[in-house]
């Protein structure tokens, strides 16, 4: 649904986005990660057709963004980091204005606006948007991005101003959108949120894609490709002989062990022990956080 082919952008001889080539499939929730200056915003602006690439191409649902910008805009919903609205209009009036730009009929607009304002928790907000908090504007921004029922959602820092309930609502809404077949691209600095919602991630550094894949795969030890799992049991453990295990270190009582494996097999370890009558007290995956992994890539770039 989203495809980049050797996408490049230069400003004054400085290459901000450098030969990006990757794709995002239908129904994926993709997290685009990177420090300030990594090229995330520039990549998104090229993808939504607000700036043109210096080289390469990008596509939405097979449509070239540069050569067919109007067709692309009917396929996407875009939420920028700083969402702009008419301050003297209500949430409903703002959405009604944008619905007219999409060519939606009055009855269709009314139905869709009522549905979306309820979805984002703004159905009882009657004051002008200029009096909204940042979090309320963020919620309205998500409603606007969904207004035309797009196939692709592109969201830049969507949870930056949301409180915990608002962030939870965001995850619920985006998860439902993906289940309906929408493709979602999220650019964010809030790595715990990315880890909780995204099915795949890509890490940008100095305009280049330096790593990508499922968050769980990135969390494996980068050097050894292994996962360390701590196990604590009520009873002494038998020898753990699962196929993925590469090493086990028991304490003297054999009631604690650190297991090294080629994948996250915590559930398999529990099943193995319970089947042998061993009571499991605690099991912990000791992989580093997504934040520490991402920071390590930043430092290397």
C-alpha positions, 0 to 999 in steps of 0.5 A, a space after each residue: 500500500 505504501 512503497 518507496 523506490 530510491 527516494 531522495 531529498 536534498 536541500 542545498 547539496 545536503 541529502 536529508 533523505 538518502 535512497 529510501 527503498 522499502 514497502 508497507 503492506 495493507 493492514 500494517 501499522 508501521 512506526 517510522 522512528 528516528 531522532 530530530 533531523 533523521 528525515 522522518 518529516 521530510 519523508 512524510 511530506 514527500 509521501 503526502 505530496 507536499 514537497 517533491 523528491 529530488 530523486 526516486 519515487 513513492 506510491 500509495 496503493 500503486 499510485 505515483 504521488 508526484 504524477 497523480 497527486 489528487 488521486 493520492 489525496 483521496 486515498 490517504 488521511 494525513 494528520 500533521 504534528 501541528 494540526 491546523 483548524 479554523 479557531 472560530 468554528 466548532 469541531 463539527 463545523 471544521 470537519 464539515 468544511 473539510 468534508 465539502 473539500 472531499 466532495 461528500 454529500 451533506 447527509 453523508 457528511 453529517 453521518 460521518 462527522 457524528 460517527 467520528 466525533 463520538 469515536 474520538 470523544 468529542 461528540 459533546 464539544 460545542 465550543 470553538 476549536 480555538 478554546 480546545 486543549 492540545 489534547 482535544 485538538 489532537 483528537 480532532 486531528 485524528 477524526 479529520 484524518 479518518 473523515 474520507 475513510 482513507 485506505 492509508 493513514 499517515 500520522 505525525 506524532 499523533 500521541 504527543 499531546 494526549 493524556 494516558 486515556 487519550 493515548 489508549 483511545 488512540 491505540 484502540 482506534 488505530 488497531 480497529 482501523 488496521 483490522 478493517 484493512 487500513 494501512 497506518 504509518 506513524 512517525 513518533 518519538 514516543 517509543 513505548 507507544 510505538 512498541 505497543 501499537 506498531 506491527 513493524 518499525 523502521 529506524 531512520 538515521 541521517 536520512 537512511 533506513 538503518 534497521 526494520 522489522 517487527 519490534 520483537 525481532 529488533 529487541 533480540 540481542 543485536 550481536 548474538 541474536 539471542 534472548 535471555 529469559 529469567 525463570 523462577 520456580 517453586 520446585 527444583 527444575 528438570 533439565 530444560 531441553 527445548 530446541 531453541 535453548 542454547 544455554 542454561 545457568 541454574 542456581 544451586 537450588 535449581 529453582 532459578 535459572 537464566 536461559 539463553 535462547 534463539 527466540 522468545 520461548 517464555 511460553 514454551 518454557 512454562 508449558 515444559 515445566 508445568 507438564 512436569 509438575 513444576 510450579 512457575 513463580 516468575 518468568 521474565 524476558 530480559 531483552 533490552 527495551 525498544 528505546 535502548 535498541 533504537 538509541 544504539 542504532 542512532 549512535 552508530 549512524 
